Amino acid sequence: MRLIDRYLLRQLLGPTLLATAALTAVALLSQSLSGLDLIVNQRQSALVFLKITLLAMPQLINMVLPIAIFVAGLVALNRLHTEQEIVVAFAGGMSRWRVISPAIRLACTIAFLALLMNLFVQPAAYRAMRQELFQVRTDLASTLVREGEFTEPAPGLTVYAQSVDGKGNFHNLFIHQMKPDGTATTYTADVGRIAKRLGHPVLIMHKGSNQEFSERGVLNYLTFDEYVFDLSPLAATDELVHYKPSDRFPHELFFPDFKQDWERRNRLSLLAEGHARIATPLFNIAFMAMALSAILGGGFSRLGYGRRIAVMGGLAAVVRILGFVVQAACENNAWLNILQYAVPLLALAFALRSIFRQQVSRSIDMYRRRGPSAAGFAPGAAQ
């Protein structure tokens, strides 16, 4: 790679990394705000919250990458063009392709990395996140007791705890259980905590009492220093982890198991997700080309390129929204999946045409002003 190519690449790489980090941080902030329910309502630790937030990063990065590339390309190229560095490159004999090739190579590299994340990293991360969310949803400590509230984790079972400390201990615990035979049992304890004994979840209560009305209406009252309440019936569940299309690997998307009813009914959604995984990285190349078009697609202007940048920014937003619309439409019509590739490729073709059309128009103008030999159209030059 020549010195000027390395220089242009460095000028583009820094803003790209900075824009990607900034937009990813904003996306993570919105993701973390929606995930605060894990700490507030589900009483999970900050480590669980951080783990789930980080596992969502691959998809967030892929969503913000085209925007980051577009913004970084505009910032870097606008500075280079305003300071006339690109003009000097043209004056030194560099073609337009030589000037834009570092940006296109950078976009292609990012698109390849995004493709790898889409095909392998994202499904692996989302599967791990789905497993973590399943454990949170089935966590006995969070479903059994809510601080200061009466809860009914199971039919006939009412649980109350005045407070829950940082170690997971329940204070001033109250449990009322209605049995199928019509008898009722009430437990009260100063402290309780969930543990496992012989592989089964139990609630260990300390310094409390047990009150039970027998079938004859006799009250049996018992005090205890420690009592073990079996939670196995609450922990038993037939629910399995269900993987959404975003959690599945490419072979599961393109070749679903039609023996499973859900996959047979949602085969079009799986197919649309599979094509979206492959087509989405193309937006990185298209958006870089659109940024190049906003700066190099017209003549030099000392007043800046605000109008062209605004127009191209609006077109980029329309292209990305159209990509989402097409992906949603593909969930009902399989043949529309070709449009998932057509949208970014057409945007790329439009941007490149705008860049090189300016070169052709300049050559024609030079030919008209100076004659055939001055513009490189001398007789036999094209042979």
C-alpha atoms as a printed R data frame, in Angstrom:
    type eleno elety resid chain resno       x       y       z
1   ATOM     1    CA   MET     A     1   0.000   0.000   0.000
2   ATOM     2    CA   ARG     A     2   1.383   3.371  -1.033
3   ATOM     3    CA   LEU     A     3   2.091   6.185   1.390
4   ATOM     4    CA   ILE     A     4  -0.860   8.322   0.268
5   ATOM     5    CA   ASP     A     5  -3.192   5.316   0.570
6   ATOM     6    CA   ARG     A     6  -2.034   4.665   4.127
7   ATOM     7    CA   TYR     A     7  -2.493   8.333   4.966
8   ATOM     8    CA   LEU     A     8  -6.076   8.400   3.661
9   ATOM     9    CA   LEU     A     9  -6.842   5.144   5.455
10  ATOM    10    CA   ARG     A    10  -5.566   6.520   8.772
11  ATOM    11    CA   GLN     A    11  -7.671   9.649   8.332
12  ATOM    12    CA   LEU     A    12 -10.772   7.461   7.920
13  ATOM    13    CA   LEU     A    13  -9.992   4.773  10.501
14  ATOM    14    CA   GLY     A    14  -9.825   7.069  13.531
15  ATOM    15    CA   PRO     A    15 -13.243   8.736  13.043
16  ATOM    16    CA   THR     A    16 -14.779   5.354  12.207
17  ATOM    17    CA   LEU     A    17 -13.610   3.796  15.468
18  ATOM    18    CA   LEU     A    18 -14.653   6.880  17.442
19  ATOM    19    CA   ALA     A    19 -18.114   7.044  15.840
20  ATOM    20    CA   THR     A    20 -18.647   3.314  16.344
21  ATOM    21    CA   ALA     A    21 -17.694   3.548  20.017
22  ATOM    22    CA   ALA     A    22 -19.913   6.597  20.587
23  ATOM    23    CA   LEU     A    23 -22.992   5.145  18.876
24  ATOM    24    CA   THR     A    24 -22.496   1.770  20.558
25  ATOM    25    CA   ALA     A    25 -22.328   3.520  23.939
26  ATOM    26    CA   VAL     A    26 -25.617   5.294  23.196
27  ATOM    27    CA   ALA     A    27 -27.222   2.008  22.125
28  ATOM    28    CA   LEU     A    28 -25.887   0.280  25.257
29  ATOM    29    CA   LEU     A    29 -27.346   3.058  27.391
30  ATOM    30    CA   SER     A    30 -30.808   2.500  25.943
31  ATOM    31    CA   GLN     A    31 -30.361  -1.257  26.334
32  ATOM    32    CA   SER     A    32 -29.279  -0.879  29.958
33  ATOM    33    CA   LEU     A    33 -32.256   1.331  30.801
34  ATOM    34    CA   SER     A    34 -34.639  -1.328  29.518
35  ATOM    35    CA   GLY     A    35 -32.742  -3.989  31.441
36  ATOM    36    CA   LEU     A    36 -32.955  -2.256  34.821
37  ATOM    37    CA   ASP     A    37 -35.999  -4.446  35.498
38  ATOM    38    CA   LEU     A    38 -33.562  -7.265  36.212
39  ATOM    39    CA   ILE     A    39 -32.222  -5.401  39.235
40  ATOM    40    CA   VAL     A    40 -35.342  -3.549  40.388
41  ATOM    41    CA   ASN     A    41 -38.032  -6.200  40.011
42  ATOM    42    CA   GLN     A    42 -36.134  -9.466  39.612
43  ATOM    43    CA   ARG     A    43 -33.544  -8.616  42.299
44  ATOM    44    CA   GLN     A    44 -30.631  -9.851  40.245
45  ATOM    45    CA   SER     A    45 -27.045  -8.843  40.818
46  ATOM    46    CA   ALA     A    46 -25.233  -6.188  38.841
47  ATOM    47    CA   LEU     A    47 -23.061  -8.956  37.371
48  ATOM    48    CA   VAL     A    48 -26.097 -10.613  35.761
49  ATOM    49    CA   PHE     A    49 -27.251  -7.231  34.445
50  ATOM    50    CA   LEU     A    50 -23.789  -6.526  32.984
51  ATOM    51    CA   LYS     A    51 -23.565  -9.977  31.424
52  ATOM    52    CA   ILE     A    52 -26.927  -9.661  29.651
53  ATOM    53    CA   THR     A    53 -26.061  -6.150  28.463
54  ATOM    54    CA   LEU     A    54 -22.711  -7.253  27.018
55  ATOM    55    CA   LEU     A    55 -24.262 -10.284  25.307
56  ATOM    56    CA   ALA     A    56 -26.525  -7.910  23.386
57  ATOM    57    CA   MET     A    57 -23.527  -5.969  22.014
58  ATOM    58    CA   PRO     A    58 -22.912  -7.943  18.769
59  ATOM    59    CA   GLN     A    59 -26.317  -7.058  17.372
60  ATOM    60    CA   LEU     A    60 -26.076  -3.477  18.638
61  ATOM    61    CA   ILE     A    61 -22.685  -3.023  16.968
62  ATOM    62    CA   ASN     A    62 -24.001  -4.383  13.675
63  ATOM    63    CA   MET     A    63 -26.940  -1.982  13.836
64  ATOM    64    CA   VAL     A    64 -24.827   1.127  14.419
65  ATOM    65    CA   LEU     A    65 -21.904   0.230  12.116
66  ATOM    66    CA   PRO     A    66 -23.421   1.608   8.865
67  ATOM    67    CA   ILE     A    67 -24.367   4.861  10.600
68  ATOM    68    CA   ALA     A    68 -20.923   5.116  12.199
69  ATOM    69    CA   ILE     A    69 -19.211   4.530   8.855
70  ATOM    70    CA   PHE     A    70 -21.393   7.149   7.171
71  ATOM    71    CA   VAL     A    71 -20.749   9.772   9.862
72  ATOM    72    CA   ALA     A    72 -17.017   9.011  10.037
73  ATOM    73    CA   GLY     A    73 -16.708   9.124   6.254
74  ATOM    74    CA   LEU     A    74 -18.422  12.505   6.095
75  ATOM    75    CA   VAL     A    75 -16.268  13.980   8.869
76  ATOM    76    CA   ALA     A    76 -12.941  12.717   7.519
77  ATOM    77    CA   LEU     A    77 -13.609  13.385   3.843
78  ATOM    78    CA   ASN     A    78 -15.105  16.816   4.472
79  ATOM    79    CA   ARG     A    79 -11.994  17.844   6.397
80  ATOM    80    CA   LEU     A    80  -9.679  16.449   3.700
81  ATOM    81    CA   HIS     A    81 -11.608  18.173   0.940
82  ATOM    82    CA   THR     A    82 -12.008  21.479   2.787
83  ATOM    83    CA   GLU     A    83  -8.263  21.615   3.480
84  ATOM    84    CA   GLN     A    84  -7.740  20.842  -0.226
85  ATOM    85    CA   GLU     A    85  -5.762  17.668   0.461
86  ATOM    86    CA   ILE     A    86  -7.964  15.712  -1.941
87  ATOM    87    CA   VAL     A    87  -7.610  18.498  -4.500
88  ATOM    88    CA   VAL     A    88  -3.833  18.146  -4.207
89  ATOM    89    CA   ALA     A    89  -4.178  14.372  -4.665
90  ATOM    90    CA   PHE     A    90  -6.132  14.941  -7.877
91  ATOM    91    CA   ALA     A    91  -3.590  17.515  -9.030
92  ATOM    92    CA   GLY     A    92  -0.826  14.991  -8.387
93  ATOM    93    CA   GLY     A    93  -2.334  12.629 -10.933
94  ATOM    94    CA   MET     A    94  -4.386  10.346  -8.676
95  ATOM    95    CA   SER     A    95  -7.597   9.038 -10.198
96  ATOM    96    CA   ARG     A    96 -10.891   9.126  -8.352
97  ATOM    97    CA   TRP     A    97 -10.711   5.405  -7.794
98  ATOM    98    CA   ARG     A    98  -7.265   5.774  -6.216
99  ATOM    99    CA   VAL     A    99  -8.636   8.448  -3.879
100 ATOM   100    CA   ILE     A   100 -11.723   6.501  -2.790
101 ATOM   101    CA   SER     A   101 -10.138   3.027  -2.715
102 ATOM   102    CA   PRO     A   102  -8.845   3.297   0.911
103 ATOM   103    CA   ALA     A   103 -12.368   4.189   2.073
104 ATOM   104    CA   ILE     A   104 -13.938   1.366   0.051
105 ATOM   105    CA   ARG     A   105 -11.355  -1.133   1.338
106 ATOM   106    CA   LEU     A   106 -12.020  -0.040   4.907
107 ATOM   107    CA   ALA     A   107 -15.778  -0.435   4.373
108 ATOM   108    CA   CYS     A   108 -15.294  -3.895   2.819
109 ATOM   109    CA   THR     A   109 -13.160  -5.003   5.776
110 ATOM   110    CA   ILE     A   110 -15.778  -3.782   8.246
111 ATOM   111    CA   ALA     A   111 -18.496  -5.481   6.188
112 ATOM   112    CA   PHE     A   112 -16.590  -8.786   6.347
113 ATOM   113    CA   LEU     A   113 -16.196  -8.496  10.120
114 ATOM   114    CA   ALA     A   114 -19.901  -7.632  10.428
115 ATOM   115    CA   LEU     A   115 -20.747 -10.713   8.373
116 ATOM   116    CA   LEU     A   116 -18.734 -12.922  10.728
117 ATOM   117    CA   MET     A   117 -20.515 -11.386  13.713
118 ATOM   118    CA   ASN     A   118 -23.894 -11.887  12.066
119 ATOM   119    CA   LEU     A   119 -23.288 -15.521  11.206
120 ATOM   120    CA   PHE     A   120 -21.457 -16.777  14.279
121 ATOM   121    CA   VAL     A   121 -20.940 -14.276  17.112
122 ATOM   122    CA   GLN     A   122 -24.481 -12.899  17.377
123 ATOM   123    CA   PRO     A   123 -26.314 -16.270  17.581
124 ATOM   124    CA   ALA     A   124 -23.809 -17.585  20.124
125 ATOM   125    CA   ALA     A   125 -24.168 -14.445  22.267
126 ATOM   126    CA   TYR     A   126 -27.950 -14.374  21.981
127 ATOM   127    CA   ARG     A   127 -28.228 -18.051  22.937
128 ATOM   128    CA   ALA     A   128 -26.203 -17.371  26.060
129 ATOM   129    CA   MET     A   129 -28.377 -14.321  26.808
130 ATOM   130    CA   ARG     A   130 -31.566 -16.345  26.307
131 ATOM   131    CA   GLN     A   131 -30.263 -18.971  28.748
132 ATOM   132    CA   GLU     A   132 -29.454 -16.269  31.286
133 ATOM   133    CA   LEU     A   133 -32.901 -14.668  30.932
134 ATOM   134    CA   PHE     A   134 -34.521 -18.098  31.342
135 ATOM   135    CA   GLN     A   135 -32.644 -18.623  34.593
136 ATOM   136    CA   VAL     A   136 -33.708 -15.183  35.786
137 ATOM   137    CA   ARG     A   137 -37.353 -15.883  34.942
138 ATOM   138    CA   THR     A   138 -37.293 -19.225  36.764
139 ATOM   139    CA   ASP     A   139 -35.238 -17.954  39.710
140 ATOM   140    CA   LEU     A   140 -37.041 -19.030  42.877
141 ATOM   141    CA   ALA     A   141 -35.612 -16.217  44.975
142 ATOM   142    CA   SER     A   142 -37.153 -13.577  42.701
143 ATOM   143    CA   THR     A   143 -40.459 -15.342  42.003
144 ATOM   144    CA   LEU     A   144 -41.139 -16.537  45.530
145 ATOM   145    CA   VAL     A   145 -40.732 -13.304  47.492
146 ATOM   146    CA   ARG     A   146 -41.077  -9.617  46.693
147 ATOM   147    CA   GLU     A   147 -40.034  -7.274  49.431
148 ATOM   148    CA   GLY     A   148 -43.030  -5.823  51.276
149 ATOM   149    CA   GLU     A   149 -45.589  -7.544  48.999
150 ATOM   150    CA   PHE     A   150 -47.874 -10.558  49.269
151 ATOM   151    CA   THR     A   151 -47.116 -12.923  46.396
152 ATOM   152    CA   GLU     A   152 -48.763 -16.128  45.182
153 ATOM   153    CA   PRO     A   153 -46.019 -18.129  43.465
154 ATOM   154    CA   ALA     A   154 -48.314 -21.174  43.269
155 ATOM   155    CA   PRO     A   155 -52.049 -21.882  43.763
156 ATOM   156    CA   GLY     A   156 -52.879 -21.998  47.452
157 ATOM   157    CA   LEU     A   157 -49.521 -20.539  48.521
158 ATOM   158    CA   THR     A   158 -49.128 -16.977  49.828
159 ATOM   159    CA   VAL     A   159 -45.720 -15.567  50.788
160 ATOM   160    CA   TYR     A   160 -44.727 -12.282  52.414
161 ATOM   161    CA   ALA     A   161 -41.400 -10.886  53.592
162 ATOM   162    CA   GLN     A   162 -40.956  -7.522  55.251
163 ATOM   163    CA   SER     A   163 -37.462  -7.010  53.829
164 ATOM   164    CA   VAL     A   164 -34.698  -8.739  51.892
165 ATOM   165    CA   ASP     A   165 -31.061  -7.970  52.665
166 ATOM   166    CA   GLY     A   166 -28.099  -7.984  50.308
167 ATOM   167    CA   LYS     A   167 -27.244 -11.608  51.175
168 ATOM   168    CA   GLY     A   168 -30.663 -12.848  50.041
169 ATOM   169    CA   ASN     A   169 -32.062 -13.392  53.535
170 ATOM   170    CA   PHE     A   170 -35.801 -12.805  54.042
171 ATOM   171    CA   HIS     A   171 -36.728 -11.042  57.274
172 ATOM   172    CA   ASN     A   172 -40.076 -11.368  59.098
173 ATOM   173    CA   LEU     A   173 -41.246 -14.100  56.774
174 ATOM   174    CA   PHE     A   174 -44.883 -15.209  56.508
175 ATOM   175    CA   ILE     A   175 -46.143 -18.233  54.522
176 ATOM   176    CA   HIS     A   176 -49.742 -19.448  54.265
177 ATOM   177    CA   GLN     A   177 -50.377 -22.732  52.496
178 ATOM   178    CA   MET     A   178 -53.742 -24.267  51.585
179 ATOM   179    CA   LYS     A   179 -53.440 -28.020  51.024
180 ATOM   180    CA   PRO     A   180 -55.666 -30.041  48.657
181 ATOM   181    CA   ASP     A   181 -57.373 -31.774  51.610
182 ATOM   182    CA   GLY     A   182 -58.667 -28.412  52.850
183 ATOM   183    CA   THR     A   183 -56.256 -27.940  55.761
184 ATOM   184    CA   ALA     A   184 -54.313 -24.705  56.118
185 ATOM   185    CA   THR     A   185 -50.823 -24.195  57.469
186 ATOM   186    CA   THR     A   186 -49.203 -20.913  58.427
187 ATOM   187    CA   TYR     A   187 -45.484 -20.410  58.929
188 ATOM   188    CA   THR     A   188 -43.812 -17.392  60.455
189 ATOM   189    CA   ALA     A   189 -40.076 -16.912  60.910
190 ATOM   190    CA   ASP     A   190 -37.650 -14.183  61.808
191 ATOM   191    CA   VAL     A   191 -35.241 -15.098  59.003
192 ATOM   192    CA   GLY     A   192 -35.420 -17.342  55.964
193 ATOM   193    CA   ARG     A   193 -33.195 -18.113  52.995
194 ATOM   194    CA   ILE     A   194 -33.279 -20.345  49.950
195 ATOM   195    CA   ALA     A   195 -30.735 -23.148  49.731
196 ATOM   196    CA   LYS     A   196 -30.308 -26.619  48.281
197 ATOM   197    CA   ARG     A   197 -30.328 -29.903  50.138
198 ATOM   198    CA   LEU     A   198 -29.786 -33.206  48.384
199 ATOM   199    CA   GLY     A   199 -30.022 -31.359  45.106
200 ATOM   200    CA   HIS     A   200 -33.501 -29.957  45.807
201 ATOM   201    CA   PRO     A   201 -34.363 -26.292  46.526
202 ATOM   202    CA   VAL     A   202 -35.600 -25.624  50.047
203 ATOM   203    CA   LEU     A   203 -36.510 -22.618  52.169
204 ATOM   204    CA   ILE     A   204 -34.711 -22.722  55.516
205 ATOM   205    CA   MET     A   205 -36.547 -20.736  58.202
206 ATOM   206    CA   HIS     A   206 -35.044 -19.813  61.575
207 ATOM   207    CA   LYS     A   207 -36.734 -18.897  64.873
208 ATOM   208    CA   GLY     A   208 -40.355 -19.187  63.900
209 ATOM   209    CA   SER     A   209 -43.620 -21.016  64.456
210 ATOM   210    CA   ASN     A   210 -45.923 -23.379  62.604
211 ATOM   211    CA   GLN     A   211 -49.732 -23.186  62.981
212 ATOM   212    CA   GLU     A   212 -51.993 -25.772  61.392
213 ATOM   213    CA   PHE     A   213 -55.704 -26.456  61.562
214 ATOM   214    CA   SER     A   214 -56.472 -30.138  61.311
215 ATOM   215    CA   GLU     A   215 -59.563 -31.560  59.595
216 ATOM   216    CA   ARG     A   216 -61.352 -31.567  62.978
217 ATOM   217    CA   GLY     A   217 -60.648 -27.876  63.506
218 ATOM   218    CA   VAL     A   218 -57.952 -28.454  66.118
219 ATOM   219    CA   LEU     A   219 -55.128 -25.921  66.119
220 ATOM   220    CA   ASN     A   220 -51.652 -27.395  66.240
221 ATOM   221    CA   TYR     A   221 -49.005 -24.889  67.220
222 ATOM   222    CA   LEU     A   222 -45.279 -25.579  67.009
223 ATOM   223    CA   THR     A   223 -42.257 -23.376  67.519
224 ATOM   224    CA   PHE     A   224 -38.895 -24.184  65.910
225 ATOM   225    CA   ASP     A   225 -35.339 -22.954  65.735
226 ATOM   226    CA   GLU     A   226 -34.998 -24.217  62.165
227 ATOM   227    CA   TYR     A   227 -37.554 -25.542  59.723
228 ATOM   228    CA   VAL     A   228 -37.039 -26.708  56.135
229 ATOM   229    CA   PHE     A   229 -39.824 -25.924  53.659
230 ATOM   230    CA   ASP     A   230 -39.629 -27.978  50.458
231 ATOM   231    CA   LEU     A   231 -39.692 -25.889  47.267
232 ATOM   232    CA   SER     A   232 -39.369 -28.758  44.803
233 ATOM   233    CA   PRO     A   233 -42.980 -28.443  43.551
234 ATOM   234    CA   LEU     A   234 -42.298 -24.800  42.670
235 ATOM   235    CA   ALA     A   235 -39.026 -25.579  40.903
236 ATOM   236    CA   ALA     A   236 -40.495 -28.357  38.765
237 ATOM   237    CA   THR     A   237 -41.298 -26.981  35.331
238 ATOM   238    CA   ASP     A   238 -41.621 -28.402  31.843
239 ATOM   239    CA   GLU     A   239 -40.754 -25.070  30.229
240 ATOM   240    CA   LEU     A   240 -37.809 -25.149  27.818
241 ATOM   241    CA   VAL     A   241 -35.651 -22.372  26.413
242 ATOM   242    CA   HIS     A   242 -37.138 -21.175  23.125
243 ATOM   243    CA   TYR     A   243 -34.692 -19.741  20.617
244 ATOM   244    CA   LYS     A   244 -35.979 -16.892  18.464
245 ATOM   245    CA   PRO     A   245 -34.802 -16.386  14.858
246 ATOM   246    CA   SER     A   246 -32.153 -13.910  16.093
247 ATOM   247    CA   ASP     A   247 -30.686 -16.684  18.292
248 ATOM   248    CA   ARG     A   248 -30.247 -19.268  15.550
249 ATOM   249    CA   PHE     A   249 -27.218 -20.161  13.460
250 ATOM   250    CA   PRO     A   250 -27.321 -19.942   9.628
251 ATOM   251    CA   HIS     A   251 -27.945 -23.651   9.057
252 ATOM   252    CA   GLU     A   252 -30.932 -23.485  11.408
253 ATOM   253    CA   LEU     A   253 -32.320 -20.496   9.500
254 ATOM   254    CA   PHE     A   254 -31.905 -21.823   5.966
255 ATOM   255    CA   PHE     A   255 -32.599 -25.497   6.759
256 ATOM   256    CA   PRO     A   256 -35.206 -25.593   9.554
257 ATOM   257    CA   ASP     A   257 -36.474 -28.857  11.006
258 ATOM   258    CA   PHE     A   258 -39.962 -29.225   9.533
259 ATOM   259    CA   LYS     A   259 -40.749 -31.962  12.036
260 ATOM   260    CA   GLN     A   260 -41.106 -29.206  14.641
261 ATOM   261    CA   ASP     A   261 -44.389 -27.364  14.406
262 ATOM   262    CA   TRP     A   262 -42.977 -23.906  15.308
263 ATOM   263    CA   GLU     A   263 -40.212 -24.069  12.718
264 ATOM   264    CA   ARG     A   264 -42.633 -25.261  10.055
265 ATOM   265    CA   ARG     A   265 -45.055 -22.399  10.772
266 ATOM   266    CA   ASN     A   266 -42.269 -19.773  10.900
267 ATOM   267    CA   ARG     A   267 -40.084 -20.965   8.025
268 ATOM   268    CA   LEU     A   268 -40.510 -17.674   6.129
269 ATOM   269    CA   SER     A   269 -39.412 -15.652   9.176
270 ATOM   270    CA   LEU     A   270 -36.369 -17.874   9.588
271 ATOM   271    CA   LEU     A   271 -35.506 -17.515   5.904
272 ATOM   272    CA   ALA     A   272 -35.884 -13.719   6.072
273 ATOM   273    CA   GLU     A   273 -33.593 -13.572   9.105
274 ATOM   274    CA   GLY     A   274 -31.001 -15.718   7.339
275 ATOM   275    CA   HIS     A   275 -30.883 -13.496   4.259
276 ATOM   276    CA   ALA     A   276 -30.824 -10.382   6.475
277 ATOM   277    CA   ARG     A   277 -27.717 -11.702   8.233
278 ATOM   278    CA   ILE     A   278 -25.914 -11.876   4.878
279 ATOM   279    CA   ALA     A   279 -27.345  -8.723   3.295
280 ATOM   280    CA   THR     A   280 -27.015  -6.331   6.244
281 ATOM   281    CA   PRO     A   281 -23.172  -5.986   6.029
282 ATOM   282    CA   LEU     A   282 -23.602  -4.603   2.495
283 ATOM   283    CA   PHE     A   283 -25.032  -1.432   4.033
284 ATOM   284    CA   ASN     A   284 -21.564  -0.665   5.407
285 ATOM   285    CA   ILE     A   285 -20.121  -0.462   1.897
286 ATOM   286    CA   ALA     A   286 -23.147   1.392   0.540
287 ATOM   287    CA   PHE     A   287 -23.066   4.004   3.303
288 ATOM   288    CA   MET     A   288 -19.348   4.643   2.839
289 ATOM   289    CA   ALA     A   289 -19.953   5.122  -0.873
290 ATOM   290    CA   MET     A   290 -22.791   7.530  -0.100
291 ATOM   291    CA   ALA     A   291 -20.487   9.515   2.202
292 ATOM   292    CA   LEU     A   292 -17.919   9.662  -0.608
293 ATOM   293    CA   SER     A   293 -20.637  10.796  -2.996
294 ATOM   294    CA   ALA     A   294 -21.696  13.607  -0.660
295 ATOM   295    CA   ILE     A   295 -18.157  15.054  -0.743
296 ATOM   296    CA   LEU     A   296 -16.762  14.013  -4.135
297 ATOM   297    CA   GLY     A   297 -19.998  13.838  -6.089
298 ATOM   298    CA   GLY     A   298 -19.906  17.544  -6.908
299 ATOM   299    CA   GLY     A   299 -17.502  20.353  -7.533
300 ATOM   300    CA   PHE     A   300 -15.188  21.957  -4.981
301 ATOM   301    CA   SER     A   301 -16.850  24.572  -2.780
302 ATOM   302    CA   ARG     A   302 -15.190  26.873  -0.266
303 ATOM   303    CA   LEU     A   303 -18.552  27.399   1.402
304 ATOM   304    CA   GLY     A   304 -18.756  23.768   2.445
305 ATOM   305    CA   TYR     A   305 -20.956  20.863   1.464
306 ATOM   306    CA   GLY     A   306 -23.793  21.201   3.956
307 ATOM   307    CA   ARG     A   307 -26.551  20.883   1.381
308 ATOM   308    CA   ARG     A   308 -25.082  17.806  -0.313
309 ATOM   309    CA   ILE     A   309 -24.391  16.202   3.079
310 ATOM   310    CA   ALA     A   310 -27.957  16.863   4.248
311 ATOM   311    CA   VAL     A   311 -29.434  15.397   1.058
312 ATOM   312    CA   MET     A   312 -27.222  12.319   1.197
313 ATOM   313    CA   GLY     A   313 -27.928  11.879   4.911
314 ATOM   314    CA   GLY     A   314 -31.653  11.867   4.187
315 ATOM   315    CA   LEU     A   315 -31.138   9.323   1.402
316 ATOM   316    CA   ALA     A   316 -29.079   7.118   3.729
317 ATOM   317    CA   ALA     A   317 -31.859   7.184   6.329
318 ATOM   318    CA   VAL     A   318 -34.435   6.266   3.658
319 ATOM   319    CA   VAL     A   319 -32.246   3.401   2.412
320 ATOM   320    CA   ARG     A   320 -31.803   1.934   5.906
321 ATOM   321    CA   ILE     A   321 -35.502   2.230   6.754
322 ATOM   322    CA   LEU     A   322 -36.339   0.624   3.425
323 ATOM   323    CA   GLY     A   323 -34.041  -2.248   4.370
324 ATOM   324    CA   PHE     A   324 -36.014  -2.843   7.576
325 ATOM   325    CA   VAL     A   325 -39.311  -2.631   5.672
326 ATOM   326    CA   VAL     A   326 -38.149  -5.157   3.094
327 ATOM   327    CA   GLN     A   327 -36.942  -7.555   5.804
328 ATOM   328    CA   ALA     A   328 -40.345  -7.398   7.478
329 ATOM   329    CA   ALA     A   329 -42.094  -7.960   4.142
330 ATOM   330    CA   CYS     A   330 -39.931 -11.026   3.472
331 ATOM   331    CA   GLU     A   331 -41.532 -12.762   6.449
332 ATOM   332    CA   ASN     A   332 -44.664 -13.166   4.300
333 ATOM   333    CA   ASN     A   333 -43.166 -13.575   0.815
334 ATOM   334    CA   ALA     A   334 -40.009 -15.607   0.274
335 ATOM   335    CA   TRP     A   335 -39.303 -14.196  -3.204
336 ATOM   336    CA   LEU     A   336 -38.883 -10.707  -1.732
337 ATOM   337    CA   ASN     A   337 -35.620 -11.803  -0.084
338 ATOM   338    CA   ILE     A   338 -33.765 -10.770  -3.219
339 ATOM   339    CA   LEU     A   339 -34.716  -7.180  -2.382
340 ATOM   340    CA   GLN     A   340 -32.696  -7.420   0.830
341 ATOM   341    CA   TYR     A   341 -29.596  -7.532  -1.370
342 ATOM   342    CA   ALA     A   342 -30.966  -5.161  -4.005
343 ATOM   343    CA   VAL     A   343 -31.534  -2.235  -1.618
344 ATOM   344    CA   PRO     A   344 -27.891  -1.787  -0.459
345 ATOM   345    CA   LEU     A   345 -26.470  -2.727  -3.879
346 ATOM   346    CA   LEU     A   346 -28.632  -0.154  -5.667
347 ATOM   347    CA   ALA     A   347 -27.616   2.474  -3.108
348 ATOM   348    CA   LEU     A   348 -23.963   1.548  -3.720
349 ATOM   349    CA   ALA     A   349 -24.409   1.777  -7.506
350 ATOM   350    CA   PHE     A   350 -26.136   5.153  -7.207
351 ATOM   351    CA   ALA     A   351 -23.350   6.560  -5.019
352 ATOM   352    CA   LEU     A   352 -20.523   5.290  -7.260
353 ATOM   353    CA   ARG     A   353 -22.292   6.600 -10.352
354 ATOM   354    CA   SER     A   354 -22.545  10.010  -8.717
355 ATOM   355    CA   ILE     A   355 -18.811   9.988  -7.922
356 ATOM   356    CA   PHE     A   356 -17.549   8.926 -11.334
357 ATOM   357    CA   ARG     A   357 -20.125  10.950 -13.277
358 ATOM   358    CA   GLN     A   358 -18.414  14.050 -11.898
359 ATOM   359    CA   GLN     A   359 -15.115  12.784 -13.314
360 ATOM   360    CA   VAL     A   360 -16.643  12.198 -16.754
361 ATOM   361    CA   SER     A   361 -18.290  15.633 -16.794
362 ATOM   362    CA   ARG     A   362 -15.000  17.327 -15.910
363 ATOM   363    CA   SER     A   363 -13.217  15.468 -18.716
364 ATOM   364    CA   ILE     A   364 -15.873  16.558 -21.209
365 ATOM   365    CA   ASP     A   365 -15.628  20.178 -20.072
366 ATOM   366    CA   MET     A   366 -11.855  20.097 -20.417
367 ATOM   367    CA   TYR     A   367 -12.196  18.564 -23.870
368 ATOM   368    CA   ARG     A   368 -14.508  21.359 -24.961
369 ATOM   369    CA   ARG     A   369 -12.350  24.160 -23.554
370 ATOM   370    CA   ARG     A   370  -8.845  23.018 -24.533
371 ATOM   371    CA   GLY     A   371  -9.297  20.635 -27.364
372 ATOM   372    CA   PRO     A   372  -8.941  16.859 -27.724
373 ATOM   373    CA   SER     A   373  -5.224  16.499 -26.946
374 ATOM   374    CA   ALA     A   374  -5.348  18.527 -23.682
375 ATOM   375    CA   ALA     A   375  -8.102  16.382 -22.161
376 ATOM   376    CA   GLY     A   376  -6.577  13.091 -23.106
377 ATOM   377    CA   PHE     A   377  -8.861  12.591 -26.134
378 ATOM   378    CA   ALA     A   378  -6.155  12.876 -28.708
379 ATOM   379    CA   PRO     A   379  -6.642  10.743 -31.788
380 ATOM   380    CA   GLY     A   380  -5.657   7.187 -31.014
381 ATOM   381    CA   ALA     A   381  -5.557   7.784 -27.223
382 ATOM   382    CA   ALA     A   382  -8.409   5.383 -26.589
383 ATOM   383    CA   GLN     A   383  -6.981   2.661 -28.729
